[in-house]
Amino acid sequence: MTVNIQISDAVYASLLNGTKRIQGTLALVNPTEGNFHEHRKTWRQKPGTKYMRLPHGRVTVTDEDVRMRISINVDEAGIVPSQIILDESGRASDFVDVMFDKY
């Protein structure tokens, strides 16, 4: 099966340069034709943002909020997820306390 995809000139130039990976979505017009729409993902750390890496995640403290992300692969041998959550939450809590003491 052949599918024809229409892309913008900028995306085409990026593909030719091979300088970056291009992420986006395909919107099919019909079963053999579609349009590609690029997603722009740029992340800049805001001033005043502090973060700490955890073995299974990250905790971030900004002027506006506190975020914590933990991702545990269920295939990790000998891992008890509940214990990891407790341990890393404790470390994150200590980090947040230190950050708020500085303000």
WOMOBEL-V641032 format. One record per residue. RES is the residue in three letters. SS is DSSP state (H for helix, E for strand, - for the rest). Layout:
# WOMOBEL-V641032
res | ss
RES | SS
RES | SS
This chain:
# WOMOBEL-V641032
res | ss
MET | -
THR | -
VAL | -
ASN | E
ILE | E
GLN | E
ILE | -
SER | -
ASP | H
ALA | H
VAL | H
TYR | H
ALA | H
SER | H
LEU | H
LEU | H
ASN | H
GLY | -
THR | -
LYS | -
ARG | -
ILE | -
GLN | -
GLY | E
THR | E
LEU | E
ALA | E
LEU | E
VAL | E
ASN | E
PRO | -
THR | -
GLU | E
GLY | E
ASN | E
PHE | E
HIS | E
GLU | E
HIS | -
ARG | -
LYS | -
THR | -
TRP | -
ARG | -
GLN | -
LYS | -
PRO | -
GLY | -
THR | -
LYS | E
TYR | E
MET | E
ARG | E
LEU | E
PRO | -
HIS | -
GLY | E
ARG | E
VAL | E
THR | E
VAL | E
THR | -
ASP | -
GLU | -
ASP | -
VAL | E
ARG | E
MET | E
ARG | E
ILE | E
SER | -
ILE | -
ASN | -
VAL | -
ASP | -
GLU | -
ALA | -
GLY | -
ILE | -
VAL | -
PRO | H
SER | H
GLN | H
ILE | H
ILE | H
LEU | H
ASP | H
GLU | H
SER | H
GLY | H
ARG | H
ALA | H
SER | H
ASP | H
PHE | H
VAL | H
ASP | H
VAL | H
MET | H
PHE | H
ASP | H
LYS | H
TYR | -
